[in-house]
Amino acid sequence: MLGDSRASQSVPANTAENRVSCQGALVEKPRAETPEDILSRREAGKVTRKHVPRRAHAAIGNVDRDPVELLEINSAGRVERLVPLRYGRMIESPFTFYRGSAIVQAHDLAGTPNSDLPIQICGDAHLANFGGFASPERSLLFDLNDFDETSVGPWEWDLKRLAASFTVAARHLRHKRGVADDLVYRVVRSYQEHMAEYSQMGILDTWYDAITFERLIANAASPQVRKRLERGMERAASRTSEALLPKLSEQVGERWTIRDAPPAVFHIRGANTLFSPEDNWMTLENKERALDKAFKAYLNTLAPDRRQLLSHFTRHDVAFKVVGVGSVGTRCLIILMIDNHGKPLFLQSKQANQSVIARYFKSAPVAHEGRRVVEGQRLMQAASDVFLGWNDGPFGRHFYLRQLRDMKLSPQIELMDAELLGEYAALCGWILARAHAKASGSALEISGYLGSSDAMAEAIVAYSNGYADQVEQDYDTFVAACRSGRLQARTDADMAADFRV
C-alpha cells in the first residue's frame, strides 16, 4: 500500500530520496546506475507482489457512496446553467456516463490495493481519450490526448480505467461477454509486453519512441486495419486551422468572425441569462482588456521562439466553446488569430480545475492547475503541441492553452467490429505503457511487478466486469436522479431551442 516502503528500500537509484517534485510530478535526480542497480529495481517490483498480489487488483474498491453526490461536487465551480447539458450528454448511455464520471472511479480506486509506485498518470485514460494529432514535425502520431486529470497516482489506476472502458463500451455495442473479456485481456497483455520492452531500453530511446501512423500501417494486422489507418491519415491531413477557417468563421470586411453555432460555439453579448456576473469579462463588450492581460501571461509560459512565432499573429475574434462530455460547464474559449498573409491559427483556452486523482491520492501541492495539465501532457506524450501554455483568468481561475485542432483524429468505436476493437485495445495498451515508461523512468519496477504470466490480465478482466456492473448501477441511479428533478439534464437540442446569450 502507499506508504509501505519495504519494496522501495532496496532500490538505490529510484528511491523517494532521489526524487524531486515538479508541479506534483515525480522527477528523478540524475545518477548513474550500475547493472546491479537495474537488477535490484526489477526485483523490487517483483517483491512488491508479496505485499500486493496481482490477484488483488480484481477488487472494485469502495463503492459505498452516492455517485450523484460525487458528480455534484465535480460540477461545482462550472458555469451553472451549462451543467444540465453535461448531464444531458452523460445520460445517453452507461458508456457516456462512464466518460463523464472520472471522479466516481477515482473515489472507488482509492479503496483498492495499489502497487506503491506512484508516477505521473493520465488520470482519465478511457478508450476515447486516445487519438491522432500532428507532431511539431508534422508527423501524424497516435497517443493519449486528454490530460485534464493528470496527476501523480498509482500507474494501475490508468490501466484499470482504460480496461473497464472497453468492457463498458463492449456492452454498449452489444458484444458478447467473451469479446469484452478478450478486449481487456489484449489491453493488459499489450501493456505488459511493451512495458517489458521499455524496461530493456535506454531512457533516451524511450523518450524518442513515438507511435506514428506510418509505423502502425507498416505493422497492420490485416488489410482491413491498414485501410482504416490510411483513411484516417487522409482525414487528419485536412483538419488544420486553414481548413477550419471557412467552416468555423466568416470574413466581415478585413476581420474574421467566428460563427455562432449554439450551444457548441457562441459569443456572449451584454446582459444574458446563461452566465453570472463574475463571467462578464467574457462578453464582447468587456473581453479585450481581460484577454490582453491573460494572453500576455500565457506568452510568458512559452519558449522565446514560440513567443516570436505568435508575434506574427493578430487576434481577430474570441468565442465560448462547450467541449466534450465530462468537461461541459468548464470555461473554454476559442481564439481566432490571423497572420500577415491571412493564414489562421485557432487556439483553445480551457479552464483547469483540481484533478480528480488529487482528491483521492495524496501528492505534492499544485501551484497552478493549468501548468499541471501542460507539464503532465509534455511528460507523457511522445510529442506535444508547440503552443501548450498556461495562464490565470479572472477570479483566480486557472487555464491552459493549445491549438484547437491540428490534424486531430478521434477513434469511432461505433464503426469498429470485434476484430478492429481488438487491435485498438492492443494499441491503447501499448500507448499507455509508453506514456508511463517515459513519464516515470520506472519501466523496470512496473515490468518486474507485472511479470510474464497472465496473473495481472486475469485480475483486470475480473475487475473490469465487476466495475462495469457497478457503472450500470450508478448509471441507473444517475438517470433516476435526473427524472426525479434532483439533477437537471438537457440535450443539445433543448439548449439550442431557447438559447439566449
Rosetta blueprint (number, residue, H / E / L):
1 M L
2 L L
3 G L
4 D L
5 S L
6 R L
7 A L
8 S H
9 Q H
10 S H
11 V L
12 P L
13 A L
14 N L
15 T L
16 A H
17 E H
18 N H
19 R E
20 V E
21 S E
22 C E
23 Q L
24 G L
25 A E
26 L E
27 V E
28 E E
29 K L
30 P L
31 R L
32 A L
33 E L
34 T L
35 P H
36 E H
37 D H
38 I H
39 L H
40 S H
41 R H
42 R H
43 E H
44 A H
45 G H
46 K H
47 V H
48 T H
49 R H
50 K H
51 H H
52 V L
53 P L
54 R H
55 R H
56 A H
57 H H
58 A H
59 A L
60 I L
61 G L
62 N L
63 V L
64 D L
65 R L
66 D L
67 P H
68 V H
69 E H
70 L H
71 L H
72 E H
73 I H
74 N H
75 S H
76 A L
77 G L
78 R L
79 V L
80 E H
81 R H
82 L H
83 V H
84 P H
85 L H
86 R H
87 Y H
88 G H
89 R H
90 M H
91 I L
92 E L
93 S L
94 P H
95 F H
96 T H
97 F H
98 Y H
99 R H
100 G H
101 S L
102 A H
103 I H
104 V H
105 Q H
106 A H
107 H H
108 D H
109 L H
110 A L
111 G L
112 T L
113 P L
114 N L
115 S L
116 D L
117 L L
118 P E
119 I E
120 Q E
121 I E
122 C L
123 G L
124 D L
125 A L
126 H L
127 L H
128 A H
129 N H
130 F E
131 G E
132 G E
133 F E
134 A E
135 S L
136 P L
137 E L
138 R L
139 S L
140 L E
141 L E
142 F E
143 D E
144 L E
145 N L
146 D L
147 F L
148 D L
149 E L
150 T L
151 S E
152 V E
153 G E
154 P E
155 W H
156 E H
157 W H
158 D H
159 L H
160 K H
161 R H
162 L H
163 A H
164 A H
165 S H
166 F H
167 T H
168 V H
169 A H
170 A H
171 R H
172 H H
173 L L
174 R L
175 H L
176 K L
177 R H
178 G H
179 V H
180 A H
181 D H
182 D H
183 L H
184 V H
185 Y H
186 R H
187 V H
188 V H
189 R H
190 S H
191 Y H
192 Q H
193 E H
194 H H
195 M H
196 A H
197 E H
198 Y H
199 S H
200 Q L
201 M L
202 G L
203 I H
204 L H
205 D H
206 T H
207 W H
208 Y H
209 D L
210 A L
211 I L
212 T E
213 F H
214 E H
215 R H
216 L H
217 I H
218 A H
219 N L
220 A L
221 A L
222 S L
223 P H
224 Q H
225 V H
226 R H
227 K H
228 R H
229 L H
230 E H
231 R H
232 G H
233 M H
234 E H
235 R H
236 A H
237 A H
238 S L
239 R L
240 T L
241 S H
242 E H
243 A H
244 L H
245 L H
246 P H
247 K H
248 L H
249 S E
250 E E
251 Q E
252 V E
253 G L
254 E L
255 R E
256 W E
257 T E
258 I E
259 R L
260 D L
261 A E
262 P L
263 P L
264 A L
265 V E
266 F E
267 H L
268 I L
269 R L
270 G L
271 A L
272 N L
273 T L
274 L L
275 F L
276 S L
277 P H
278 E H
279 D H
280 N H
281 W H
282 M H
283 T L
284 L L
285 E L
286 N L
287 K H
288 E H
289 R H
290 A H
291 L H
292 D H
293 K H
294 A H
295 F H
296 K H
297 A H
298 Y H
299 L H
300 N L
301 T L
302 L L
303 A L
304 P H
305 D H
306 R H
307 R H
308 Q H
309 L H
310 L H
311 S L
312 H L
313 F E
314 T E
315 R E
316 H E
317 D E
318 V E
319 A E
320 F E
321 K E
322 V L
323 V L
324 G L
325 V L
326 G L
327 S L
328 V L
329 G L
330 T L
331 R L
332 C E
333 L E
334 I E
335 I E
336 L E
337 M E
338 I E
339 D E
340 N L
341 H L
342 G L
343 K L
344 P E
345 L E
346 F E
347 L E
348 Q E
349 S E
350 K E
351 Q E
352 A E
353 N L
354 Q L
355 S L
356 V H
357 I H
358 A H
359 R H
360 Y H
361 F L
362 K L
363 S L
364 A L
365 P L
366 V L
367 A L
368 H L
369 E H
370 G H
371 R H
372 R H
373 V H
374 V H
375 E H
376 G H
377 Q H
378 R H
379 L H
380 M H
381 Q L
382 A L
383 A L
384 S L
385 D L
386 V L
387 F L
388 L L
389 G E
390 W E
391 N E
392 D E
393 G L
394 P H
395 F H
396 G H
397 R L
398 H E
399 F E
400 Y E
401 L E
402 R E
403 Q E
404 L L
405 R L
406 D L
407 M L
408 K L
409 L E
410 S L
411 P L
412 Q L
413 I H
414 E H
415 L H
416 M L
417 D L
418 A H
419 E H
420 L H
421 L H
422 G H
423 E H
424 Y H
425 A H
426 A H
427 L H
428 C H
429 G H
430 W H
431 I H
432 L H
433 A H
434 R H
435 A H
436 H H
437 A H
438 K H
439 A H
440 S H
441 G L
442 S L
443 A H
444 L H
445 E H
446 I H
447 S H
448 G H
449 Y H
450 L H
451 G L
452 S L
453 S L
454 D L
455 A H
456 M H
457 A H
458 E H
459 A H
460 I H
461 V H
462 A H
463 Y H
464 S H
465 N H
466 G H
467 Y H
468 A H
469 D H
470 Q H
471 V H
472 E H
473 Q H
474 D H
475 Y H
476 D H
477 T H
478 F H
479 V H
480 A H
481 A H
482 C H
483 R H
484 S H
485 G L
486 R L
487 L L
488 Q L
489 A L
490 R L
491 T L
492 D H
493 A H
494 D H
495 M H
496 A H
497 A H
498 D L
499 F L
500 R L
501 V L
